[in-house]
Amino acid sequence: MSFFENHVFVCCNQRAEGEISCNSAGASDLLAYMKDRVKALGLAGEGRVRVNKAGCLGRCTEGPVIVVYPQETWYTFVDREDIDEIVDEHLVAGRVVERLKL
């Protein structure tokens, strides 16, 4: 069994100016928002949900990207509404968000 029910990795990789990267699309700000939201909902902690910053996850052209383990579900996102949907649907209700799935 996994240490966390859901372990979320948010790519915050920053490439050189002019190159596509998740952080250029605001990933770091949305990571902070997601962490705060997960904590506010009481989902954070051992056996629950962990949200981590990640380096390059290798899918820059589809980014910004998140991967949720242990389900191995990959998502793209662009704003707080997308993060809210991933938190509410995947992390709380256990349902994949098909419209954001990669």
Number of C-alpha atoms within 10 A of each C-alpha: 6 11 13 16 20 24 20 25 20 27 26 27 20 18 14 8 8 7 11 17 25 29 23 18 17 15 25 20 13 21 24 14 16 21 18 14 17 21 15 10 11 11 19 19 14 11 14 16 23 21 21 17 17 17 14 17 17 12 16 18 11 14 23 26 28 31 21 21 17 14 11 12 15 18 23 21 23 16 14 14 10 17 21 16 16 26 20 17 14 16 21 15 10 12 12 17 18 9 10 17 15 15
